[in-house]
């Protein structure tokens, strides 16, 4: 039987990765690729060749595949499902450095039972209304931050998903919408910092590099 075959131009992959690594280095941004664009742990060796040692996954099955392939710093890029915490605990016991997204106090209470610390990002809703705490709900966000800071876990910043960009086709529209969404997060960060909470966040992208990246 003839099975379908996938052919990958590794020269193109290497060139794209080199461009991303270089761009992030210039902007002072840590690069953590989402491996849903790869899916195959075997192909992830290409990331290591470019000095990348942190990745993001979109579900527990993918986390398992890449952890078993040697990746030990993984972000589960969705609001932490409470039912999965016992499973995640088994990976923590085996040395996984885990980053999770949270958007509700119930998740934090459940994570209090973990025997190892995890890195926690608060998921912010900038208008997509899919997941996250609304960006204007500052008191709720501050409550989550305080709970994390009083726990064994590490607060590592705010995160958001610009899914509103998916349907845009023109470069100018993407730049305009991305800038408007970023301003919401930066306004939130400023308000939280005014409240004596220094919030980690990647620095805003200057206009010229933003144009060049898209």
C-alpha positions as CSV (number, residue, x, y, z in Angstrom):
1,X,0.0,0.0,0.0
2,X,1.3,3.5,-0.9
3,X,1.0,5.8,2.1
4,X,0.8,9.6,1.8
5,X,4.1,11.3,2.2
6,X,5.0,14.7,3.5
7,X,7.9,16.6,1.9
8,X,9.4,19.5,3.8
9,X,11.8,22.0,2.4
10,X,14.2,22.3,5.4
11,X,16.0,25.1,3.8
12,X,12.9,27.2,3.9
13,X,12.2,26.1,7.5
14,X,15.7,27.0,8.6
15,X,15.5,30.4,6.9
16,X,12.2,31.2,8.6
17,X,13.4,30.1,12.0
18,X,16.6,32.1,11.7
19,X,14.6,35.2,10.8
20,X,12.3,34.8,13.8
21,X,15.1,34.1,16.2
22,X,17.0,37.2,14.9
23,X,13.9,39.4,15.1
24,X,13.1,38.4,18.7
25,X,16.7,38.9,19.7
26,X,16.7,42.5,18.3
27,X,13.4,43.2,20.2
28,X,14.5,41.6,23.4
29,X,11.6,39.1,23.2
30,X,11.9,35.4,24.3
31,X,10.9,33.1,21.5
32,X,8.7,30.2,22.6
33,X,7.3,28.6,19.4
34,X,3.9,26.9,19.3
35,X,4.5,23.4,18.0
36,X,1.0,23.0,16.6
37,X,2.7,24.3,13.4
38,X,5.0,21.2,13.6
39,X,2.9,18.5,15.4
40,X,5.6,15.9,14.9
41,X,8.1,15.8,17.8
42,X,10.7,14.5,15.4
43,X,10.7,17.7,13.4
44,X,11.1,19.7,16.6
45,X,14.8,19.0,16.5
46,X,15.0,21.8,13.9
47,X,14.0,24.2,16.7
48,X,16.8,23.0,19.0
49,X,19.3,23.6,16.2
50,X,18.4,27.2,16.4
51,X,18.9,27.4,20.1
52,X,15.2,27.2,21.1
53,X,14.6,25.2,24.3
54,X,11.0,26.3,25.2
55,X,7.8,25.5,23.4
56,X,4.0,25.8,23.6
57,X,1.4,23.1,23.1
58,X,-2.3,23.2,22.7
59,X,-3.4,20.0,24.6
60,X,-2.3,17.3,27.0
61,X,-1.7,14.7,24.2
62,X,0.7,17.1,22.5
63,X,2.4,17.9,25.8
64,X,3.0,14.2,26.4
65,X,4.4,13.7,22.9
66,X,6.9,16.5,23.1
67,X,7.9,15.8,26.8
68,X,8.7,12.2,25.9
69,X,10.8,13.6,23.0
70,X,13.0,15.5,25.5
71,X,11.3,18.9,25.8
72,X,11.3,19.9,29.5
73,X,10.1,23.5,29.4
74,X,6.5,23.6,28.0
75,X,3.6,26.0,28.1
76,X,0.1,24.6,27.9
77,X,-1.4,27.4,25.9
78,X,-5.0,27.3,27.0
79,X,-6.7,28.1,30.3
80,X,-5.8,25.4,32.7
81,X,-8.4,22.6,32.7
82,X,-8.9,21.7,36.3
83,X,-9.6,18.0,35.5
84,X,-6.1,17.7,34.0
85,X,-4.1,18.8,37.1
86,X,-3.5,15.3,38.4
87,X,-2.1,14.3,35.0
88,X,0.0,17.5,34.9
89,X,1.3,16.6,38.3
90,X,2.8,13.4,37.0
91,X,4.9,15.4,34.5
92,X,6.0,17.8,37.2
93,X,7.2,14.9,39.2
94,X,9.3,13.9,36.3
95,X,11.0,17.2,36.0
96,X,8.8,19.2,33.6
97,X,9.0,23.0,33.9
98,X,5.4,23.9,33.2
99,X,3.7,27.2,32.4
100,X,-0.1,27.4,32.6
101,X,-2.7,30.0,31.6
102,X,-5.3,30.8,34.2
103,X,-8.4,33.0,34.1
104,X,-10.4,31.9,37.2
105,X,-9.8,31.6,41.0
106,X,-11.1,28.0,40.9
107,X,-8.0,27.0,38.8
108,X,-5.7,28.6,41.4
109,X,-7.4,26.8,44.3
110,X,-7.0,23.5,42.5
111,X,-3.3,24.2,41.7
112,X,-2.6,24.8,45.4
113,X,-2.6,21.0,45.7
114,X,0.4,20.6,43.3
115,X,3.5,19.4,45.0
116,X,5.8,21.4,42.6
117,X,5.6,25.1,41.6
118,X,4.4,26.1,38.1
119,X,4.7,29.3,36.2
120,X,1.3,31.0,35.8
121,X,0.2,33.6,33.2
122,X,-3.2,35.3,33.5
123,X,-5.1,35.0,30.3
124,X,-6.6,38.4,29.2
125,X,-9.6,38.8,27.0
126,X,-9.1,41.8,24.7
127,X,-12.5,41.4,23.0
128,X,-12.6,38.0,21.3
129,X,-14.8,36.7,24.1
130,X,-13.3,33.2,23.9
131,X,-11.3,32.8,27.1
132,X,-9.6,35.0,29.7
133,X,-10.5,37.8,32.1
134,X,-11.8,40.9,30.4
135,X,-9.1,43.5,30.2
136,X,-11.1,46.1,32.0
137,X,-11.8,43.9,35.1
138,X,-8.7,45.1,36.9
139,X,-9.8,44.2,40.5
140,X,-10.4,40.6,39.4
141,X,-7.0,40.4,37.7
142,X,-5.3,41.9,40.8
143,X,-7.0,39.3,43.0
144,X,-5.6,36.5,40.8
145,X,-2.2,38.0,41.0
146,X,-2.2,38.4,44.7
147,X,-3.4,34.8,45.1
148,X,-0.5,33.6,42.9
149,X,2.0,35.7,44.8
150,X,0.9,34.2,48.1
151,X,1.2,30.7,46.8
152,X,4.2,28.5,45.9
153,X,3.7,29.3,42.2
154,X,5.3,32.0,40.1
155,X,3.4,34.8,38.5
156,X,5.1,35.3,35.1
157,X,2.9,37.8,33.5
158,X,-0.1,38.5,31.3
159,X,-1.0,36.8,28.1
160,X,-3.6,37.3,25.4
161,X,-4.7,35.7,22.1
162,X,-5.2,38.0,19.2
163,X,-7.6,35.7,17.4
164,X,-9.4,38.8,15.9
165,X,-6.5,38.9,13.3
166,X,-7.4,35.6,11.8
167,X,-10.0,36.9,9.3
168,X,-7.9,39.9,8.2
169,X,-6.2,39.7,4.8
170,X,-4.5,43.0,4.3
171,X,-1.2,43.9,6.0
172,X,-2.4,47.4,6.9
173,X,-5.5,46.0,8.6
174,X,-3.5,43.4,10.6
175,X,-1.1,46.2,11.8
176,X,-4.0,48.5,12.7
177,X,-5.9,45.8,14.6
178,X,-2.8,44.4,16.3
179,X,-1.9,47.8,17.5
180,X,-5.3,48.5,18.9
181,X,-5.4,45.2,20.8
182,X,-1.9,45.7,22.1
183,X,-2.9,49.1,23.5
184,X,-5.6,47.4,25.6
185,X,-3.1,45.2,27.2
186,X,-0.6,48.0,27.8
187,X,-3.3,50.2,29.3
188,X,-4.2,47.3,31.7
189,X,-0.5,46.8,32.5
190,X,-0.2,50.5,33.3
191,X,-3.2,50.5,35.6
192,X,-1.9,47.5,37.5
193,X,1.5,49.1,37.8
194,X,-0.1,52.2,39.2
195,X,-1.7,49.9,41.8
196,X,1.9,49.0,42.9
197,X,2.0,45.7,41.0
198,X,5.0,45.5,38.6
199,X,3.6,43.3,35.8
200,X,5.9,41.3,33.5
201,X,5.1,41.8,29.8
202,X,7.1,41.9,26.6
203,X,7.9,45.5,25.7
204,X,5.6,47.1,23.1
205,X,6.9,46.6,19.6
206,X,8.1,49.8,17.9
207,X,6.1,50.7,14.8
208,X,8.8,50.1,12.3
209,X,9.7,46.5,13.5
210,X,5.9,45.7,13.7
211,X,5.5,46.7,10.0
212,X,8.5,44.6,9.1
213,X,7.4,41.5,11.1
214,X,4.1,41.0,9.3
